[in-house]
Amino acid sequence: MPFIKPRTSRVALATILLSSACSKTHPMFVKILYLDNWTPLSLYFINLLFIVIFLSIYEFIRGDFHKRYSIKRGDVLGIFLTTLTGGIISPLCFLFGLQMVLASEAILLTSISPLFIVIFSVLLLKEHFTKRMIFGGAFLLSSTVVLIWNDIFNASMSVGVPIILVGAIAGSLTTIFHKKFVSGNHLDFLVFIRSLTSLVIVSAILWFVEPEAFAMIKEPPSIWMILGLSVISFIVPYILYYRAIRNVQSLDAGIVLTAGPVIGLLMANAFLKEQIQPDQLVSVLLVGIGITLINVPLTKRRIMPWRLMTIGPLRR
């Protein structure tokens, strides 16, 4: 790739590609686990449990607690809002919607999230649209229209489509709320608090809605698949992406990230035997163009529009 010169940039771009590919395994794991009678709530609960255990070990190893663990008033509001959007609404909408749509469709639908991030940045953070953002957003919007046009025309659109789009909107708001309210000197700890709070809330919901699920969780089937979901789809992308994104140019990252939806479609075809349809090929092409154009850091807070959509409370 001629536009990449330093070795650190090449390593960072490879890391970003790997993190994007890992995050796209999320719907594959979930679809397979649904076959073992997991419900969205119970699956998300045990997934959060593994994430919180990992983050607590990570925070303990880092140590130096008294210097880093001060929470400001703005952080409290940020934790509350990002827990609601990124820890509860977004992942649960994705999981419930995924029951009704194909994994490949879910991957393409969530690819519209950079457009929402740009729109909310303009509305809530006083950022400004640029021509590249407008054109990129138009391509991303077109990709979604192409994907669901036949269903709209035939009045057969699945309820899962708007549910997943609501999840994409909530996930995008998570990034905006995080940038607006959360300070930057102890982010990993605040992400841990957000994940722990999400776990407590989801536990309460599960207790009232699906109390019988706790018997299943005590002796969970497919434990290695669940561990794979937690580690490969959530923890690995979280560790890799946010450290690598600091060392690359936005254009380079945008070009590399266009491979993410393509990899997702190929995995859905390979692991779930989902057939790749012509409208999906057109949609993924439009997504690729849209990502390349829209992935320009917003000026005031240096927000990169493209984010890993499906990593729940770890999103920032």
C-alpha positions in Angstrom: 0.0 0.0 0.0 1.9 3.0 -1.2 0.3 5.6 1.1 1.7 3.8 4.2 5.3 4.4 5.0 6.2 4.0 8.7 6.3 0.5 10.1 4.3 1.6 13.1 1.5 2.7 10.7 1.5 -0.7 8.9 1.3 -2.6 12.2 -1.5 -0.3 13.5 -3.5 -0.7 10.3 -3.1 -4.5 10.5 -4.3 -4.3 14.1 -7.3 -2.2 13.1 -8.2 -4.7 10.4 -7.9 -7.6 12.9 -10.1 -5.8 15.4 -12.7 -5.0 12.8 -12.7 -8.6 11.6 -13.0 -9.9 15.2 -16.0 -7.6 16.0 -17.8 -9.0 12.9 -17.8 -12.4 14.5 -20.4 -11.2 17.0 -23.5 -12.1 14.9 -21.9 -15.5 13.9 -21.4 -16.5 17.5 -24.9 -15.3 18.5 -26.7 -17.1 15.7 -25.0 -20.4 16.6 -25.7 -19.9 20.3 -29.4 -19.2 19.6 -29.6 -22.8 18.4 -28.8 -23.9 21.9 -31.9 -22.1 23.3 -30.0 -19.0 24.6 -32.2 -15.9 24.7 -30.9 -12.4 24.0 -31.1 -11.4 27.7 -29.5 -14.5 29.1 -26.8 -14.5 26.4 -26.0 -10.8 27.0 -25.9 -11.4 30.8 -23.3 -14.1 30.7 -21.3 -12.2 28.1 -21.3 -9.1 30.3 -20.2 -11.4 33.2 -17.1 -12.5 31.4 -16.3 -9.0 30.3 -16.6 -7.6 33.8 -14.4 -10.4 35.1 -11.7 -9.6 32.5 -11.9 -5.9 33.1 -11.7 -6.3 36.9 -8.5 -8.4 36.5 -7.1 -5.9 34.1 -7.7 -3.0 36.5 -6.3 -5.0 39.4 -3.1 -5.8 37.4 -2.7 -2.1 36.5 -2.9 -1.2 40.2 -2.2 2.4 41.4 -5.8 2.7 42.4 -5.6 5.8 44.5 -4.2 7.9 41.7 -6.5 7.0 38.9 -9.9 6.2 40.3 -11.4 9.7 40.9 -14.7 10.2 39.2 -15.9 13.8 38.5 -19.4 15.0 38.3 -19.4 15.0 34.5 -18.2 11.5 34.6 -21.2 10.3 36.6 -23.6 11.8 34.0 -21.5 10.3 31.2 -21.5 6.8 32.9 -25.3 7.0 33.3 -26.0 8.0 29.7 -23.4 5.7 28.1 -24.6 2.8 30.3 -28.2 3.4 29.1 -27.3 3.7 25.4 -24.2 1.6 25.0 -24.6 -0.9 27.8 -28.3 -1.6 27.6 -30.2 -0.3 24.6 -27.7 -0.8 21.8 -26.6 -4.4 22.5 -30.0 -5.6 23.4 -31.6 -4.1 20.3 -28.9 -5.8 18.2 -29.4 -9.2 19.9 -33.2 -9.1 19.7 -33.1 -7.8 16.1 -30.6 -10.5 15.1 -33.3 -13.1 15.9 -35.3 -11.8 13.0 -32.7 -11.0 10.3 -29.7 -12.7 8.8 -26.2 -12.1 10.2 -25.1 -10.6 6.9 -28.0 -8.1 6.9 -27.2 -7.1 10.5 -23.6 -6.4 9.6 -24.6 -4.2 6.7 -27.4 -2.4 8.7 -25.0 -1.5 11.5 -22.5 0.0 9.0 -24.7 3.1 8.9 -23.6 4.1 12.4 -20.8 6.6 11.2 -23.6 8.7 9.6 -25.4 8.8 13.0 -22.2 9.8 14.7 -21.6 12.7 12.4 -25.2 13.9 12.7 -25.2 13.7 16.5 -21.8 15.4 16.6 -23.2 18.3 14.7 -26.3 18.5 16.8 -24.8 17.9 20.3 -21.1 18.9 19.9 -21.5 21.8 17.6 -19.3 20.2 14.9 -19.7 21.1 11.2 -20.6 19.1 8.1 -18.0 18.8 5.4 -18.5 17.8 1.8 -16.8 14.5 2.4 -19.0 13.7 5.3 -22.1 14.6 3.3 -21.1 12.4 0.4 -20.0 9.6 2.7 -23.2 9.8 4.6 -25.2 9.7 1.4 -23.4 6.5 0.3 -24.0 4.9 3.7 -27.7 5.8 3.6 -28.0 4.5 0.1 -26.4 1.2 1.2 -29.2 0.7 3.7 -31.9 1.7 1.2 -30.5 -0.8 -1.3 -30.5 -3.5 1.3 -34.1 -3.1 2.4 -35.7 -1.7 -0.7 -37.2 -5.0 -1.9 -38.6 -5.7 1.5 -40.2 -2.2 1.7 -41.6 -2.5 -1.8 -43.1 -5.9 -1.0 -44.3 -4.8 2.4 -42.3 -7.7 4.0 -39.7 -5.9 6.0 -38.7 -7.7 9.1 -39.3 -6.0 12.5 -35.7 -6.8 13.2 -34.5 -4.2 10.7 -35.8 -1.1 12.6 -34.8 -2.7 15.9 -31.2 -3.0 14.8 -31.2 0.5 13.4 -32.4 1.8 16.8 -29.4 -0.1 18.3 -27.1 1.6 15.8 -28.5 5.0 16.8 -28.1 4.2 20.5 -24.5 3.0 19.9 -23.7 6.2 18.1 -25.1 8.3 20.9 -22.7 6.3 23.3 -19.7 7.7 21.4 -21.1 11.3 21.5 -22.0 11.1 25.2 -18.7 9.6 26.1 -16.9 12.5 24.2 -19.1 15.1 25.7 -19.2 14.2 29.4 -16.3 11.8 30.2 -12.8 13.1 30.9 -9.8 11.4 29.3 -7.5 10.5 32.2 -9.1 7.3 33.4 -11.1 5.9 30.5 -10.5 2.2 31.1 -11.8 2.5 34.7 -14.9 4.3 33.6 -15.5 1.7 30.9 -15.2 -0.9 33.7 -17.8 1.0 35.8 -20.1 1.2 32.8 -19.8 -2.5 32.2 -20.4 -3.4 35.8 -23.4 -1.1 36.0 -24.8 -2.7 32.8 -24.3 -6.1 34.4 -26.3 -5.1 37.5 -29.1 -3.7 35.4 -29.3 -6.6 33.0 -29.3 -9.0 36.0 -32.3 -7.2 37.5 -34.1 -7.3 34.2 -33.3 -11.0 33.7 -34.5 -11.8 37.2 -37.9 -10.3 36.6 -38.4 -11.3 32.9 -36.6 -14.7 32.6 -35.9 -16.0 36.1 -35.7 -19.6 34.7 -32.6 -18.5 32.7 -30.4 -18.5 35.8 -30.8 -22.3 36.0 -29.4 -22.5 32.5 -26.6 -20.1 33.3 -25.4 -22.2 36.2 -24.6 -25.0 33.8 -24.3 -23.2 30.5 -24.3 -25.2 27.2 -21.7 -24.2 24.7 -19.5 -22.5 27.3 -16.5 -22.3 24.8 -18.7 -20.6 22.3 -19.8 -18.1 24.9 -16.2 -17.5 25.9 -15.3 -17.1 22.3 -18.0 -14.5 21.9 -16.8 -12.5 24.9 -13.1 -12.7 24.0 -13.0 -12.6 20.2 -16.0 -10.3 19.6 -15.7 -7.9 22.5 -12.5 -7.9 24.5 -9.9 -8.4 21.7 -11.4 -5.6 19.5 -11.6 -3.3 22.5 -7.9 -3.8 23.4 -6.6 -3.6 19.8 -8.8 -0.9 18.1 -8.5 2.1 20.5 -4.8 1.7 20.9 -4.1 1.3 17.1 -6.3 4.1 15.9 -4.0 6.8 17.5 -1.2 5.8 15.2 -2.8 6.1 11.8 -4.1 8.7 9.4 -7.9 8.7 9.1 -7.8 8.1 5.3 -5.6 5.0 5.8 -7.9 3.7 8.5 -11.0 4.4 6.4 -9.6 2.4 3.5 -8.6 -0.6 5.7 -12.0 -0.5 7.5 -13.8 -1.0 4.2 -12.7 -4.6 4.4 -14.7 -5.2 7.7 -18.2 -5.6 6.1 -16.8 -7.7 3.3 -15.1 -10.0 5.9 -18.4 -10.2 7.8 -20.3 -11.3 4.7 -17.7 -13.9 3.9 -17.9 -15.3 7.5 -21.7 -15.4 7.4 -21.5 -17.4 4.2 -18.8 -19.7 5.5 -20.1 -20.4 9.0 -23.8 -19.9 8.7 -24.2 -20.9 5.0 -26.0 -17.6 4.3 -26.1 -16.9 0.5 -24.7 -13.5 -0.6 -27.4 -11.8 -2.6 -26.8 -9.2 -5.4 -28.4 -6.4 -3.3 -25.9 -7.2 -0.5 -23.0 -6.9 -2.9 -24.2 -3.5 -4.0 -24.8 -2.5 -0.4 -21.3 -3.5 0.7 -19.8 -1.6 -2.2 -21.7 1.6 -1.2 -20.7 1.0 2.5 -17.0 0.8 1.4 -17.2 4.1 -0.5 -19.1 5.7 2.4 -16.6 4.6 5.0 -13.7 5.9 3.0 -15.3 9.3 2.5 -16.9 9.9 5.9 -14.0 8.7 8.1 -12.5 12.1 8.7 -11.9 13.2 12.3 -14.3 15.8 13.4 -12.4 19.0 14.2 -13.2 20.0 17.8 -13.0 16.6 19.6 -11.2 14.6 17.0 -13.9 12.0 16.8 -13.4 9.3 14.2 -16.8 8.5 12.8 -16.2 4.8 12.2 -16.4 2.8 15.4 -16.8 -0.9 16.3 -20.5 -1.0 16.4 -21.3 -4.2 18.3 -18.9 -4.1 21.4 -21.6 -2.9 23.7 -20.5 -1.1 26.9 -16.9 -1.2 25.7 -17.7 1.3 23.0 -16.2 4.8 23.4 
